[in-house]
Amino acid sequence: VIEVNSHGRLMDPPSRNSMWRFGFPNPVNYNDNELFCGGYA
């Protein structure tokens, strides 16, 4: 494998940006699988 590009979201337990999917009153973020948590892009 030379290069891997992927997307993901934390669902169990839900992260703050995905909590709206479970009915929590957090702001809706439809791009919750595209956030960057540091590192190199």
One Martini backbone bead per residue (centre of mass of N, CA, C, O) as a GRO file, in nm:
protein
   41
    1VAL     BB    1   0.094   0.038   0.026
    2ILE     BB    2   0.114   0.381  -0.044
    3GLU     BB    3  -0.193   0.502  -0.008
    4VAL     BB    4  -0.432   0.653   0.229
    5ASN     BB    5  -0.781   0.745   0.214
    6SER     BB    6  -1.001   0.879   0.474
    7HIS     BB    7  -1.304   0.843   0.669
    8GLY     BB    8  -1.452   0.950   0.994
    9ARG     BB    9  -1.642   0.857   1.295
   10LEU     BB   10  -1.747   0.899   1.626
   11MET     BB   11  -2.012   0.680   1.773
   12ASP     BB   12  -1.864   0.494   2.022
   13PRO     BB   13  -1.875   0.738   2.141
   14PRO     BB   14  -1.997   1.031   2.072
   15SER     BB   15  -1.906   1.302   1.942
   16ARG     BB   16  -1.970   1.632   1.945
   17ASN     BB   17  -2.018   1.642   1.619
   18SER     BB   18  -2.232   1.366   1.645
   19MET     BB   19  -2.469   1.403   1.861
   20TRP     BB   20  -2.711   1.490   1.675
   21ARG     BB   21  -2.769   1.191   1.571
   22PHE     BB   22  -2.887   1.127   1.890
   23GLY     BB   23  -3.054   1.408   1.990
   24PHE     BB   24  -2.875   1.621   2.058
   25PRO     BB   25  -2.833   1.987   2.106
   26ASN     BB   26  -2.636   2.009   1.885
   27PRO     BB   27  -2.482   2.117   1.632
   28VAL     BB   28  -2.502   2.078   1.302
   29ASN     BB   29  -2.273   1.836   1.125
   30TYR     BB   30  -2.233   1.707   0.805
   31ASN     BB   31  -1.892   1.707   0.841
   32ASP     BB   32  -1.809   1.482   1.075
   33ASN     BB   33  -1.593   1.317   0.868
   34GLU     BB   34  -1.381   1.596   0.808
   35LEU     BB   35  -1.201   1.628   1.042
   36PHE     BB   36  -0.918   1.779   1.209
   37CYS     BB   37  -0.658   1.652   1.459
   38GLY     BB   38  -0.404   1.688   1.309
   39GLY     BB   39  -0.114   1.690   1.161
   40TYR     BB   40  -0.091   1.585   0.831
   41ALA     BB   41  -0.213   1.701   0.488
   0.00000   0.00000   0.00000
